[in-house]
Amino acid sequence: MDGGPATVLVVDDSRPKRYLLVSWLTRAGFATIEAENGAEALDRVEKDRIDLVVLDVRLPDVSGFEVCERIKEAHPAIPVIHVSAHAVDVVDRAQGLTRGADAYLAEPIEPEELVATAHAVLRYYQARQRAEQLAERLAALADATLEMHAASNFARLLEVAAAGAARIFRSPAAVIAETFDGDCLAGVAAGPDAPAGVVPWVVDDTGVPIGTTVRVDEPGNWGLVDWPADDTVTVGAARLREDRAPLYVVVPTATQTVRTPVLVQLAQATASAVEAQRSFDEEHRIAVTLQRSLLPQRLPEIAGLDLAVRYEPASARTEVGGDFYELVMLDGHLLMAVGDVAGHSLHAATVMAELRHAVRAYAVEGHQPGVILDRVNELMRTLLPNEQATLCLLLLHPGSGLVRLASAGHLPALISRAGRVEFVQHSAPLLGVRAPRPPDLEFVLPAGSTLVLYTDGLIERRDATIDDGLAALAVVAGRVDDDLDRFCERLLVELAPTEIHDDVAVVAVRRR
């Protein structure tokens, strides 16, 4: 009805009787449409917006009972009132109500009785429609809330929120929020079935209070989509804290009901998801900054050796990890190491920093790789008893190519030469565990060979075994680019997933 008069379809083959019914209903404020037989009535229901049908029981082509049944099958939300001057006994009335009619009036009918019955039936159906619409919108709101909290990043969150709002209200929708960096973005959807997108947008937040507010505004102030003509927009604004910019959900006003409960809940749910995303982005930024600040700022320049490193923190939707690497010259030898602290959190990044500094300190004292691991292990068991980590480190003499390597539960180093790939296996318990360790492994890195250390984020997949990952690495590493930086980049591009769920560190050294 959309706030206008209800439209009543009057179906009767008697023109005088139809005239009377139409006159009574029109004087009562209803809009009316007429049909003189069952076929025409069914056609009208399909083509016109009908709120109520007043239907004679006896029609020239098909019975009113059958017409009622067919209307209810196709449009169960359209109420039907039977009227009859002939089928007036209890059996007829019972049959009419049993086959779908909402009321049954036997002639003679008084105008007041017809109008009162029409109003009563419409009140019930309007209440039912509102309840069904609310239930449908709340279900869609629940789905949208889950999708928002599962969004992989801020832009995706806004896309999901705008698409969810468009589905909830069956209309265009826009959701505007400020990122952790202070950029204002808008997620927009032109309709419930249209793809959502994100565009920059600027909003004047002056005077928006803490809490959730709703206001009606001009569509021109929110020119993000083509809003319906001859309508305003309703803006739900949610502001959780004084130091946070508000979030806005914008939809056509015609979609809203009294007190706009679903719009308010959608704005609150979206603001909660945005706040969680902002907090995550803030923690992730701190952790990534910490990781990068604790890693080597530059690579040493060593005659006869090419060095390259690639380090990629986990994608924005996952917590940071504790991967680290080391490349430094000590007493004529290159110390090369890669490690991975168990867990993914800001705490893992701080543990990583402690281990890296311990490795450097023990290496400066002149210890061999195996001794360094033993001392780091004792340090962990004493000061960090609940932590575990893997580590592979080696000392390389640039002139002779002599390598002395020790590992603590880490993935095997890789040597690539002339298209052939070999994994350097050195099985040993990881750090944080009291267990005997094997002696250091010694070998010579031939001239022209490239040695690669890496962390598990490069090769581990949820849908594949570790052996599959190592096999894939062997294939990709069979060709080493002239530019060693390009080689490390290619390893990440061809092996790491688009959405990196774990930190990735790759360290490569080539002996010229």
HUJO-V7660 format. One record per helix or strand. SS is the DSSP state (h for helix, s for strand). FROM is the first residue (numbers start at 1). LEN is the number of residues. If there is no record, write none. Layout:
SS_FROM_LEN ; SS_FROM_LEN
This chain:
s_7_5 ; h_15_13 ; s_31_5 ; h_38_10 ; s_52_5 ; h_64_11 ; s_79_6 ; h_90_9 ; s_103_4 ; h_111_39 ; h_154_16 ; s_173_6 ; s_184_6 ; s_197_4 ; s_211_7 ; h_219_4 ; s_233_7 ; s_247_6 ; h_253_3 ; h_258_37 ; s_305_8 ; s_322_9 ; s_333_9 ; h_346_19 ; h_369_15 ; s_389_8 ; s_402_7 ; s_413_5 ; s_420_5 ; s_431_1 ; s_441_4 ; s_450_5 ; h_456_3 ; h_466_12 ; h_484_12 ; s_504_8
